[in-house]
Amino acid sequence: MAEHVTTIPELLSNVETAAKIARILHEKYLVLEAGDLNSKFSDLVSILNSTKTDISEFQNVINGKNKQISDLEFALKFKDKLVCIGDAYYEIDGNGRPTGHACCIKCWENTYKKRTLVVKTDDAEVKICPTCGQTYSRAETQLIKKKKFGFL
């Protein structure tokens, strides 16, 4: 079953209701009997607590979306700076040539995270992504060094 997510209009309605209850209490607190007064205070506290929780949940959603936007903006910076060669991604230099350490295809294509591959500790012929665990042939993912005069 889908979880109900409170909308901003619902939050505003809750705050408006709480304010109305507070006004009634302020204007008529001497006229209300103790039972009515307790009931109105109880309603007010309940609505305010619910609203506080909902606002906190909204803040968490907003923070998550902001993080996602930040991650995507970061990935967008690398979009045109990476090239796939064999079974790994490499950064390209100012001349459009691949250079540097190999990066995980799986991480880049699935989550747009640029993860440098490392040599597997128990097998020197294998490189591994430290994040997702994807393995690669070390021979196919060697460091591409710039040669003198910019030639490969």
C-alpha positions in Angstrom: 0.0 0.0 0.0 1.3 3.4 -0.9 2.4 5.7 1.9 0.4 8.9 2.2 2.5 12.0 1.6 1.0 15.2 3.0 0.8 18.0 0.5 1.6 21.6 1.1 -2.1 22.6 0.9 -2.8 20.0 3.6 0.0 21.5 5.8 -1.4 25.0 5.3 -4.9 23.7 6.2 -3.5 22.1 9.4 -1.8 25.3 10.4 -4.9 27.3 9.6 -7.0 25.0 11.8 -4.5 25.2 14.6 -4.6 29.0 14.4 -8.4 29.0 14.5 -8.4 26.8 17.6 -5.9 29.1 19.2 -8.1 32.2 18.4 -11.2 30.5 19.8 -9.3 29.7 23.0 -7.9 33.2 23.2 -11.3 34.8 22.6 -13.5 32.5 24.7 -11.3 30.8 27.2 -13.4 32.1 30.1 -16.7 31.0 28.5 -15.6 27.4 27.8 -16.1 24.7 30.3 -13.1 22.8 31.5 -14.0 19.7 29.3 -14.4 21.8 26.1 -11.2 23.7 26.9 -9.2 20.5 27.4 -10.7 19.1 24.1 -9.7 22.2 22.2 -6.2 22.2 23.7 -5.8 18.5 22.9 -6.9 19.2 19.2 -4.5 22.1 19.0 -1.5 20.1 20.3 -2.3 17.1 18.0 -2.6 19.3 14.9 0.6 21.2 15.7 2.5 17.9 16.4 1.3 16.4 13.2 2.2 19.5 11.2 5.7 19.6 12.8 6.2 15.9 11.7 5.0 16.6 8.2 7.2 19.6 7.8 10.2 17.6 9.0 9.4 14.9 6.4 9.1 17.5 3.7 12.5 18.9 4.7 14.0 15.4 4.3 12.4 15.0 0.9 13.7 18.4 -0.2 17.2 17.6 1.2 17.2 14.3 -0.8 16.1 16.1 -4.0 18.8 18.8 -3.5 21.4 16.0 -3.0 20.2 14.3 -6.2 20.3 17.6 -8.1 23.9 18.2 -6.9 25.0 14.7 -7.9 23.5 15.1 -11.3 25.1 18.5 -11.8 28.4 17.0 -10.8 27.9 14.1 -13.3 27.0 16.6 -16.0 30.4 18.2 -15.7 32.0 14.9 -16.6 29.6 13.8 -19.3 31.6 15.3 -22.1 35.0 14.6 -20.4 34.7 10.8 -20.3 35.1 8.4 -23.2 34.5 4.6 -23.1 37.5 2.6 -24.3 37.2 -1.2 -24.1 35.5 -2.0 -20.8 36.2 1.2 -18.9 35.8 5.0 -19.0 38.7 7.4 -19.2 38.9 11.2 -18.9 39.9 13.0 -22.0 42.5 15.7 -22.2 42.3 19.1 -23.9 43.1 17.4 -27.2 40.2 14.9 -26.8 42.6 12.0 -26.1 42.0 9.5 -23.3 44.2 9.8 -20.3 44.5 8.7 -16.7 43.1 5.9 -14.7 40.3 3.6 -15.8 36.8 4.2 -14.3 34.0 1.8 -13.7 31.5 1.5 -16.5 28.8 0.1 -14.2 29.0 3.0 -11.7 29.1 5.6 -14.4 26.2 4.2 -16.5 24.0 3.3 -13.6 24.6 6.1 -11.1 26.8 8.7 -12.9 29.5 8.2 -10.3 33.1 8.3 -11.6 34.8 5.5 -9.7 38.5 4.8 -10.3 39.3 1.1 -10.6 41.9 -0.5 -8.3 44.0 -3.6 -8.5 42.3 -6.5 -6.7 44.4 -7.4 -3.6 44.3 -11.2 -4.1 44.7 -11.2 -7.9 47.1 -8.8 -9.6 45.6 -9.5 -13.0 42.2 -8.1 -12.0 41.0 -4.6 -11.3 37.9 -4.0 -9.3 35.6 -1.1 -8.6 35.8 -0.4 -4.8 32.2 0.8 -4.8 30.2 -1.8 -6.7 32.6 -4.7 -6.9 32.6 -5.0 -10.7 35.7 -6.7 -11.9 37.8 -6.0 -15.0 40.8 -7.4 -16.7 43.9 -5.4 -15.6 45.3 -5.7 -19.1 42.2 -4.0 -20.6 42.1 -1.2 -18.0 45.7 0.1 -17.9 46.6 3.6 -17.0 46.8 5.7 -20.2 49.7 8.0 -19.8 50.3 11.1 -21.9 53.4 10.7 -24.0 55.8 13.5 -24.7 54.5 16.0 -27.2 50.9 14.9 -26.6 51.1 11.8 -28.8 49.7 8.4 -27.6 
